[in-house]
Amino acid sequence: MKRWLQAIAIMLSTLPGAATAQQGSHGAAQVDPAPVRACYQAARPADRGVPACAGDAARACQARPGGDTTLGISECLMAETAVWDDLMRGALAQQAQTLGQNDPALPPQLTAAQNDWAAYRDADCGLRYAIWLTGSIRTIIAADCHLAKTAQRAVELRYLGGAE
């Protein structure tokens, strides 16, 4: 996932007018991780799908000067995705530990499932990018796809097997 984000960030940096006012110390947009974490904590397995609050931090980022450009929107989406990715990795580690206590064969299966899921997400979001290849909207569509799928997967992993 991080490689895909880096590739999009490099591509975005080559666009004219690439500087945005909401940049952090490394030049990329920043989001407040607190609302993302609150969204994650509020999500329930019965909700199914992408939490309704996913994207709120990116939208707040986009409201800053420069955040409403193609570059700004994409960077804000990628910044929120990075927070969801950290939450997803934490849920994955917690589930691996919990499942491993019950059956040592389960953590490797979980890792394989996660790797297959990541390949699916990247391929599906890559397809969406390719569909819009001739339009500048492609980066927004791909970044939004990664955000939605990563947020949904983080919640799925959190509640995998009924464990939290």
C-alpha positions as CSV (number, residue, x, y, z in Angstrom):
1,M,0.0,0.0,0.0
2,K,2.7,2.5,0.9
3,R,4.4,1.9,-2.5
4,W,1.2,2.8,-4.3
5,L,0.8,5.9,-2.2
6,Q,4.4,6.9,-2.9
7,A,4.0,6.3,-6.7
8,I,0.9,8.5,-6.7
9,A,2.7,11.1,-4.6
10,I,5.6,11.2,-7.1
11,M,3.2,11.5,-10.0
12,L,1.3,14.3,-8.3
13,S,4.4,16.2,-7.5
14,T,5.1,16.5,-11.2
15,L,1.9,18.3,-11.9
16,P,2.0,22.1,-12.4
17,G,1.2,24.0,-9.3
18,A,2.0,21.1,-7.0
19,A,2.5,23.1,-3.8
20,T,-0.4,23.2,-1.4
21,A,-0.8,25.3,1.7
22,Q,-1.9,22.4,4.0
23,Q,1.4,20.6,3.6
24,G,3.3,19.1,6.5
25,S,7.0,19.0,7.1
26,H,7.6,16.5,4.2
27,G,5.5,18.3,1.6
28,A,2.5,16.0,1.8
29,A,-0.9,17.0,3.1
30,Q,-1.6,16.3,6.7
31,V,-4.8,15.2,8.4
32,D,-5.7,15.1,12.0
33,P,-5.6,11.4,13.0
34,A,-8.0,11.9,16.0
35,P,-11.2,11.9,13.9
36,V,-10.0,8.9,11.9
37,R,-9.3,7.0,15.1
38,A,-12.7,8.0,16.5
39,C,-14.4,6.8,13.3
40,Y,-12.6,3.5,13.6
41,Q,-13.7,3.1,17.3
42,A,-17.3,4.0,16.5
43,A,-17.6,1.6,13.6
44,R,-19.5,-1.6,14.4
45,P,-19.5,-4.9,12.5
46,A,-23.2,-4.7,11.8
47,D,-22.6,-1.5,9.9
48,R,-21.0,-3.4,7.0
49,G,-19.2,-1.5,4.4
50,V,-17.2,1.7,4.6
51,P,-17.8,3.6,7.8
52,A,-19.9,6.8,7.1
53,C,-17.3,8.9,8.8
54,A,-14.4,7.6,6.6
55,G,-13.2,10.6,4.6
56,D,-14.1,13.2,7.1
57,A,-10.5,14.0,7.9
58,A,-9.6,14.2,4.2
59,R,-12.6,16.6,3.7
60,A,-11.3,18.8,6.6
61,C,-7.9,18.8,4.9
62,Q,-9.4,19.7,1.6
63,A,-11.1,22.7,3.2
64,R,-7.7,24.3,3.8
65,P,-6.1,26.6,1.3
66,G,-4.9,24.5,-1.7
67,G,-6.9,21.5,-0.6
68,D,-9.5,21.9,-3.2
69,T,-7.2,21.3,-6.2
70,T,-6.8,17.9,-7.8
71,L,-3.4,17.6,-6.1
72,G,-4.7,18.8,-2.8
73,I,-7.7,16.5,-2.8
74,S,-5.6,13.5,-3.7
75,E,-3.0,14.3,-1.1
76,C,-5.6,14.7,1.6
77,L,-7.2,11.4,0.7
78,M,-3.8,9.7,0.8
79,A,-3.0,11.2,4.1
80,E,-6.2,9.9,5.7
81,T,-5.6,6.5,4.0
82,A,-2.2,6.3,5.8
83,V,-4.0,6.7,9.2
84,W,-6.5,3.9,8.2
85,D,-3.6,1.8,7.1
86,D,-1.9,2.1,10.5
87,L,-5.2,1.2,12.2
88,M,-5.6,-1.8,9.8
89,R,-2.1,-3.0,10.6
90,G,-2.8,-2.7,14.3
91,A,-6.0,-4.7,13.9
92,L,-4.1,-7.3,11.8
93,A,-1.4,-7.7,14.5
94,Q,-4.0,-8.0,17.3
95,Q,-6.0,-10.6,15.3
96,A,-2.9,-12.6,14.5
97,Q,-2.0,-12.7,18.2
98,T,-5.6,-13.6,19.3
99,L,-6.0,-16.2,16.6
100,G,-2.6,-17.7,17.3
101,Q,-3.5,-18.4,20.9
102,N,-6.3,-20.6,19.7
103,D,-4.5,-22.2,16.7
104,P,-1.0,-21.6,15.6
105,A,-2.0,-22.3,12.0
106,L,-4.3,-19.3,11.8
107,P,-1.9,-16.4,11.8
108,P,-0.2,-17.6,8.6
109,Q,-3.6,-18.0,7.0
110,L,-4.5,-14.5,8.1
111,T,-1.3,-13.1,6.6
112,A,-2.1,-14.9,3.3
113,A,-5.6,-13.6,3.3
114,Q,-4.4,-10.0,4.0
115,N,-1.8,-10.3,1.2
116,D,-4.5,-11.5,-1.2
117,W,-6.8,-8.7,0.0
118,A,-4.1,-6.1,-0.6
119,A,-3.5,-7.4,-4.1
120,Y,-7.2,-7.2,-4.8
121,R,-7.5,-3.6,-3.5
122,D,-4.5,-2.5,-5.5
123,A,-5.8,-4.1,-8.6
124,D,-9.3,-2.8,-8.3
125,C,-8.2,0.7,-7.5
126,G,-5.6,0.5,-10.3
127,L,-8.4,-0.4,-12.7
128,R,-10.4,2.6,-11.6
129,Y,-7.3,4.7,-12.2
130,A,-6.8,3.2,-15.7
131,I,-10.4,3.8,-16.6
132,W,-9.9,7.5,-16.0
133,L,-6.3,7.5,-17.3
134,T,-6.9,10.5,-19.6
135,G,-8.4,12.7,-17.0
136,S,-6.9,14.4,-14.0
137,I,-9.7,13.0,-11.8
138,R,-7.9,9.6,-12.0
139,T,-5.7,10.4,-9.0
140,I,-8.7,11.4,-6.9
141,I,-10.7,8.3,-7.9
142,A,-7.8,5.9,-7.2
143,A,-7.0,7.6,-3.9
144,D,-10.6,7.6,-2.8
145,C,-10.8,3.9,-3.7
146,H,-7.8,3.1,-1.5
147,L,-9.3,5.1,1.4
148,A,-12.6,3.4,1.3
149,K,-11.3,-0.1,0.9
150,T,-8.6,0.4,3.6
151,A,-11.1,1.8,6.1
152,Q,-13.5,-1.0,5.5
153,R,-10.8,-3.6,5.9
154,A,-9.5,-2.1,9.1
155,V,-13.0,-2.5,10.6
156,E,-13.4,-6.0,9.2
157,L,-10.1,-7.1,10.8
158,R,-10.9,-5.5,14.1
159,Y,-14.0,-7.7,14.4
160,L,-12.7,-10.8,12.6
161,G,-14.0,-13.8,14.4
162,G,-16.0,-11.7,16.8
163,A,-12.9,-10.7,18.6
164,E,-11.9,-7.1,19.4
